[in-house]
Amino acid sequence: MTPTTPTTPMTTETELRAQTRAERERLAALLAGLTEEQWDTPSLCAGWRVREVVAHITMPFRTSTPRFAAGLVAARFSFNRFADHVARRDGAGMTPDELLGTLRDNIGHPWQPPGGGPAAALSHDVIHGLDITEPLGLPPAPSERIATVLAHSSPRALAFFGVDLTGIELRATDADLRLGTGRVVELPVKDILLTVTGRRPAPRQDTEAAGEVPVSDG
């Protein structure tokens, strides 16, 4: 998969941190209005409800380096296994008010994924924010913020999700951003991020004939 090609300048680290703070504030405001039933709504993360996703978003704020290392060892060095265990444990053991309080108390927390930098921190919150807002029918992050996430995503980072976009160029209709090469598929930038992270099926190369996704010859 070729990298994104935004036409606007790359965002500075200071701006990325400011956007991460803004995204956490946005999510906290949305979560504050959820009912108990909405907290138990299945998210876009398989097997996780909204509460497990919030537990995952806030896990770094509650987990010291020694606890993280011990948990990783217990999970046989599988981060996915460790993260799933913690999300399920804390999602079940913490109340919505406690989960929300942890997010609110850490709006400006400097956590970054190991080796990922501020762009990865923003990506973490925006992607998991969509895991919550999409099934609840709530507003997503601003299109410019989502485009920033994609613009700073390396081919290696995108390959992590295992989505095959061979022969397709995803072109945002609401941001200056393109991803991939080939037949053009035009989508809102939110849907592009959902597609490349495996939350939504990738368009097939024969979608024009099938009439499933708007396309052009670019």
KEKE-3310 file (N, C-alpha, C; in steps of 0.2 Angstrom, whole numbers, plus 5000, padded with zeros to 4 digits):
npx = (5004:5003:5009:4999:4994:4993:4989:4991:5003:5013:5008:5014:5023:5019:5006:5000:5000:4991:4979:4977:4973:4962:4954:4952:4945:4934:4929:4926:4916:4906:4904:4900:4886:4880:4869:4866:4863:4869:4882:4884:4883:4888:4904:4914:4925:4928:4920:4921:4912:4906:4911:4922:4930:4933:4939:4951:4956:4960:4968:4983:4985:4982:4992:5007:5024:5031:5020:5014:5025:5024:5012:5012:5022:5014:5004:5011:5019:5011:5004:4991:4984:4986:4981:4967:4964:4965:4956:4944:4943:4944:4934:4923:4925:4925:4915:4904:4906:4918:4927:4925:4929:4943:4947:4944:4953:4965:4966:4977:4987:5004:5006:5012:5012:5024:5038:5030:5027:5019:5010:5005:4999:4988:4982:4978:4968:4959:4955:4950:4940:4931:4927:4918:4909:4903:4894:4885:4880:4884:4893:4908:4926:4932:4934:4946:4955:4954:4960:4973:4977:4978:4987:4999:5001:5012:5016:5020:5013:5000:4999:4998:4985:4981:4974:4970:4972:4976:4978:4969:4964:4960:4951:4948:4933:4931:4943:4960:4967:4974:4975:4985:4986:4979:4962:4950:4942:4930:4927:4921:4933:4932:4927:4937:4947:4941:4940:4954:4958:4952:4939:4928:4923:4934:4934:4930:4939:4930:4920:4913:4905:4897:4890:4892:4901:4904:4914:4927:4937:4947)
npy = (4994:5011:5026:5040:5054:5069:5086:5097:5105:5094:5091:5099:5093:5099:5104:5091:5086:5096:5093:5080:5082:5090:5080:5071:5079:5081:5067:5065:5074:5069:5056:5059:5061:5048:5035:5021:5010:5013:5013:5000:4996:4986:4989:4994:4987:4970:4960:4969:4981:4998:5002:4994:4999:5012:5009:5003:5015:5023:5015:5017:5027:5022:5012:5008:5007:4996:4988:4986:4979:4967:4962:4960:4950:4940:4938:4931:4939:4944:4958:4961:4951:4955:4968:4965:4958:4967:4977:4970:4967:4979:4986:4979:4980:4993:5008:5017:5031:5031:5027:5037:5048:5045:5047:5061:5066:5065:5072:5080:5071:5065:5053:5042:5029:5016:5020:5027:5041:5057:5057:5044:5043:5052:5045:5033:5038:5044:5034:5024:5032:5032:5019:5020:5030:5027:5015:5021:5031:5044:5060:5060:5062:5078:5081:5086:5082:5068:5067:5071:5061:5050:5056:5055:5042:5029:5017:5005:5006:5006:4994:4985:4982:4974:4976:4975:4985:4984:4991:5001:5018:5027:5041:5056:5065:5076:5081:5085:5073:5057:5040:5026:5018:5018:5013:5025:5028:5037:5043:5049:5056:5050:5037:5032:5030:5021:5010:5007:5003:4991:4991:4993:4985:4984:4992:4983:4979:4978:4987:4996:4990:4982:4992:4997:5006:5023:5028:5034:5037:5044)
npz = (5000:4995:5003:5011:5002:5006:5002:5010:5022:5033:5049:5064:5079:5090:5086:5084:5097:5102:5095:5099:5113:5110:5105:5115:5124:5116:5115:5129:5132:5124:5129:5142:5140:5138:5140:5152:5144:5132:5135:5136:5123:5108:5101:5087:5089:5089:5101:5111:5121:5121:5134:5136:5126:5130:5142:5136:5129:5140:5147:5146:5155:5168:5169:5175:5170:5175:5178:5166:5160:5167:5165:5151:5150:5157:5148:5138:5130:5120:5115:5110:5117:5130:5130:5127:5139:5149:5145:5145:5159:5166:5160:5164:5178:5182:5184:5173:5176:5183:5172:5163:5172:5172:5159:5158:5168:5162:5151:5146:5146:5143:5136:5124:5111:5112:5103:5094:5094:5094:5084:5083:5095:5093:5083:5089:5098:5090:5081:5090:5095:5084:5084:5095:5092:5079:5080:5089:5082:5084:5082:5072:5074:5068:5051:5046:5057:5056:5044:5046:5054:5045:5036:5043:5044:5042:5029:5035:5047:5042:5036:5047:5049:5039:5027:5010:4997:4984:4968:4970:4973:4986:4988:4997:5000:5007:5012:5008:5003:4998:4995:4991:4975:4958:4953:4956:4971:4979:4995:5010:5022:5034:5032:5024:5034:5042:5033:5030:5042:5044:5049:5041:5026:5013:4997:4982:4967:4956:4959:4952:4943:4951:4957:4970:4977:4974:4961:4951:4936:4938)
capx = (5000:5007:5007:4994:4997:4990:4991:4993:5009:5012:5007:5020:5022:5015:5000:4998:4998:4985:4974:4975:4970:4955:4950:4950:4940:4928:4926:4924:4910:4901:4903:4896:4879:4878:4865:4869:4862:4874:4889:4885:4882:4894:4908:4917:4931:4925:4920:4921:4907:4909:4915:4929:4935:4935:4944:4957:4959:4962:4973:4990:4984:4982:4996:5014:5029:5032:5014:5014:5029:5022:5006:5015:5024:5008:5001:5016:5022:5006:5001:4984:4981:4986:4976:4961:4962:4964:4950:4938:4944:4942:4927:4918:4926:4925:4909:4905:4909:4925:4930:4925:4934:4950:4948:4944:4959:4971:4966:4983:4993:5009:5007:5013:5013:5031:5041:5025:5027:5013:5005:5002:4994:4982:4979:4975:4962:4954:4952:4945:4934:4926:4924:4913:4904:4900:4888:4880:4877:4887:4897:4915:4931:4932:4937:4953:4959:4955:4965:4979:4979:4980:4993:5005:5002:5016:5014:5020:5007:4993:5000:4997:4978:4980:4969:4972:4970:4979:4974:4963:4966:4955:4952:4944:4929:4930:4949:4965:4970:4973:4979:4985:4986:4974:4956:4949:4936:4929:4924:4922:4939:4930:4926:4943:4950:4937:4942:4961:4959:4948:4932:4923:4925:4938:4930:4933:4941:4925:4914:4908:4900:4893:4887:4892:4904:4905:4920:4928:4943:4952)
capy = (5000:5017:5031:5045:5060:5076:5092:5102:5103:5089:5094:5099:5089:5103:5104:5085:5086:5100:5089:5074:5085:5091:5074:5068:5083:5079:5061:5065:5077:5064:5050:5061:5061:5042:5031:5014:5005:5015:5011:4993:4995:4984:4994:4992:4982:4964:4958:4975:4986:5005:5003:4991:5003:5017:5006:5003:5021:5025:5010:5019:5032:5018:5007:5010:5003:4989:4984:4984:4973:4961:4960:4958:4943:4935:4937:4928:4944:4946:4964:4961:4947:4959:4973:4963:4956:4973:4981:4967:4967:4986:4988:4976:4982:5001:5011:5023:5037:5030:5027:5044:5052:5043:5051:5068:5068:5064:5075:5082:5066:5065:5046:5040:5022:5015:5021:5030:5048:5061:5056:5038:5045:5055:5040:5029:5041:5045:5027:5021:5036:5030:5013:5021:5035:5024:5011:5025:5036:5051:5064:5058:5068:5083:5078:5088:5078:5062:5067:5072:5054:5046:5059:5054:5035:5026:5011:5000:5006:5004:4986:4982:4980:4969:4977:4975:4990:4984:4993:5006:5024:5030:5049:5059:5070:5081:5083:5085:5067:5052:5034:5021:5020:5013:5015:5030:5027:5043:5042:5054:5054:5045:5030:5029:5028:5015:5005:5005:5000:4985:4992:4993:4981:4987:4991:4978:4983:4978:4990:5000:4986:4980:4998:4997:5012:5028:5028:5037:5035:5049)
capz = (5000:4995:5008:5009:4999:5007:4998:5015:5025:5038:5056:5069:5085:5095:5084:5085:5104:5103:5092:5104:5118:5108:5103:5121:5127:5112:5118:5136:5132:5121:5134:5148:5139:5137:5145:5154:5139:5127:5137:5134:5116:5105:5097:5081:5091:5090:5107:5116:5121:5122:5140:5135:5122:5134:5146:5132:5128:5146:5150:5148:5161:5174:5169:5175:5166:5178:5178:5159:5158:5170:5161:5144:5152:5159:5141:5134:5126:5115:5117:5109:5122:5136:5130:5128:5146:5153:5143:5148:5166:5168:5157:5169:5185:5183:5182:5168:5179:5184:5166:5161:5176:5171:5153:5160:5172:5158:5144:5143:5147:5137:5134:5117:5110:5111:5096:5089:5094:5095:5079:5085:5101:5090:5079:5094:5101:5084:5078:5095:5095:5079:5087:5099:5089:5074:5082:5093:5078:5086:5077:5072:5074:5063:5045:5046:5062:5053:5038:5049:5056:5039:5033:5047:5045:5038:5026:5040:5052:5039:5035:5053:5049:5034:5022:5004:4993:4978:4962:4972:4976:4990:4988:5002:4997:5012:5014:5003:5005:4993:4998:4986:4967:4954:4952:4961:4975:4983:5001:5016:5025:5040:5029:5022:5040:5044:5028:5030:5049:5044:5052:5035:5020:5007:4990:4977:4961:4952:4963:4948:4940:4956:4960:4978:4979:4969:4958:4944:4933:4941)
cpx = (5004:5005:5002:4998:4993:4993:4993:4999:5008:5012:5013:5018:5018:5008:4996:4996:4991:4979:4972:4971:4963:4951:4948:4945:4933:4924:4923:4917:4904:4899:4899:4888:4876:4874:4869:4869:4868:4881:4890:4884:4889:4897:4910:4923:4927:4926:4920:4915:4910:4913:4922:4933:4937:4940:4951:4960:4962:4967:4980:4990:4984:4988:5004:5018:5030:5026:5013:5018:5027:5016:5007:5018:5019:5004:5005:5018:5017:5003:4993:4981:4981:4981:4969:4959:4961:4958:4944:4938:4941:4936:4922:4919:4925:4918:4910:4908:4916:4930:4931:4929:4941:4952:4949:4950:4965:4970:4973:4989:4997:5010:5008:5014:5021:5033:5036:5025:5020:5008:5002:4997:4988:4978:4975:4968:4956:4951:4948:4939:4929:4923:4918:4907:4900:4894:4883:4877:4879:4892:4905:4919:4930:4936:4945:4958:4960:4960:4972:4982:4982:4986:4999:5005:5007:5014:5014:5015:5001:4993:4998:4989:4976:4975:4972:4969:4973:4975:4969:4967:4960:4956:4946:4940:4928:4937:4954:4969:4969:4977:4979:4985:4982:4967:4953:4942:4935:4925:4925:4929:4938:4930:4932:4947:4947:4939:4949:4962:4955:4941:4927:4927:4929:4934:4934:4935:4935:4919:4910:4903:4895:4888:4887:4896:4905:4912:4921:4935:4949:4957)
cpy = (5006:5022:5036:5051:5066:5081:5098:5100:5098:5093:5093:5094:5093:5103:5097:5084:5090:5096:5083:5076:5087:5085:5071:5072:5082:5073:5061:5069:5073:5058:5052:5061:5054:5039:5024:5010:5007:5013:5003:4991:4992:4989:4991:4987:4975:4962:4963:4979:4993:5005:5000:4995:5009:5015:5005:5010:5024:5021:5013:5024:5028:5013:5009:5005:4996:4985:4982:4979:4967:4958:4957:4951:4938:4934:4934:4932:4945:4953:4964:4957:4951:4964:4971:4961:4962:4977:4977:4967:4974:4988:4985:4978:4989:5003:5016:5029:5037:5030:5034:5049:5051:5047:5058:5070:5068:5067:5077:5077:5065:5058:5046:5033:5021:5016:5025:5037:5051:5059:5049:5039:5048:5050:5035:5032:5042:5039:5024:5025:5034:5023:5014:5025:5032:5020:5015:5030:5043:5054:5061:5064:5072:5080:5080:5084:5071:5061:5068:5065:5050:5049:5057:5046:5032:5019:5005:5000:5004:4996:4982:4979:4975:4970:4978:4980:4990:4986:4998:5012:5027:5038:5052:5065:5076:5083:5082:5079:5061:5046:5028:5023:5015:5017:5019:5028:5033:5042:5048:5051:5049:5038:5028:5027:5021:5009:5003:5002:4993:4985:4992:4989:4986:4987:4987:4982:4983:4982:4994:4996:4983:4986:4999:5003:5017:5028:5032:5035:5039:5052)
cpz = (5000:5001:5006:5006:5000:5003:5003:5019:5031:5045:5060:5075:5090:5093:5085:5092:5106:5101:5096:5110:5116:5107:5110:5125:5123:5115:5125:5136:5129:5126:5140:5147:5138:5142:5147:5148:5133:5129:5136:5127:5113:5101:5091:5082:5093:5097:5113:5115:5121:5128:5140:5131:5126:5139:5143:5131:5134:5150:5151:5154:5167:5175:5169:5171:5169:5177:5171:5157:5161:5167:5154:5145:5153:5152:5136:5128:5120:5118:5116:5115:5129:5136:5130:5135:5150:5151:5146:5156:5169:5166:5162:5176:5187:5181:5176:5170:5181:5177:5163:5165:5174:5164:5155:5164:5168:5151:5141:5145:5141:5134:5126:5116:5109:5104:5091:5089:5095:5090:5080:5091:5098:5087:5084:5097:5096:5082:5083:5096:5090:5081:5091:5096:5083:5076:5086:5088:5080:5081:5078:5074:5068:5057:5044:5051:5059:5048:5041:5052:5050:5036:5036:5048:5040:5034:5030:5045:5048:5037:5041:5053:5044:5029:5015:4999:4986:4972:4964:4975:4980:4990:4992:4998:5001:5015:5008:5004:5000:4996:4993:4979:4964:4953:4957:4964:4979:4989:5006:5019:5031:5037:5026:5028:5042:5040:5029:5037:5049:5047:5047:5029:5015:5001:4986:4971:4956:4955:4958:4945:4945:4959:4967:4980:4973:4967:4952:4942:4934:4936)
residu = (MET:THR:PRO:THR:THR:PRO:THR:THR:PRO:MET:THR:THR:GLU:THR:GLU:LEU:ARG:ALA:GLN:THR:ARG:ALA:GLU:ARG:GLU:ARG:LEU:ALA:ALA:LEU:LEU:ALA:GLY:LEU:THR:GLU:GLU:GLN:TRP:ASP:THR:PRO:SER:LEU:CYS:ALA:GLY:TRP:ARG:VAL:ARG:GLU:VAL:VAL:ALA:HIS:ILE:THR:MET:PRO:PHE:ARG:THR:SER:THR:PRO:ARG:PHE:ALA:ALA:GLY:LEU:VAL:ALA:ALA:ARG:PHE:SER:PHE:ASN:ARG:PHE:ALA:ASP:HIS:VAL:ALA:ARG:ARG:ASP:GLY:ALA:GLY:MET:THR:PRO:ASP:GLU:LEU:LEU:GLY:THR:LEU:ARG:ASP:ASN:ILE:GLY:HIS:PRO:TRP:GLN:PRO:PRO:GLY:GLY:GLY:PRO:ALA:ALA:ALA:LEU:SER:HIS:ASP:VAL:ILE:HIS:GLY:LEU:ASP:ILE:THR:GLU:PRO:LEU:GLY:LEU:PRO:PRO:ALA:PRO:SER:GLU:ARG:ILE:ALA:THR:VAL:LEU:ALA:HIS:SER:SER:PRO:ARG:ALA:LEU:ALA:PHE:PHE:GLY:VAL:ASP:LEU:THR:GLY:ILE:GLU:LEU:ARG:ALA:THR:ASP:ALA:ASP:LEU:ARG:LEU:GLY:THR:GLY:ARG:VAL:VAL:GLU:LEU:PRO:VAL:LYS:ASP:ILE:LEU:LEU:THR:VAL:THR:GLY:ARG:ARG:PRO:ALA:PRO:ARG:GLN:ASP:THR:GLU:ALA:ALA:GLY:GLU:VAL:PRO:VAL:SER:ASP:GLY)
# end
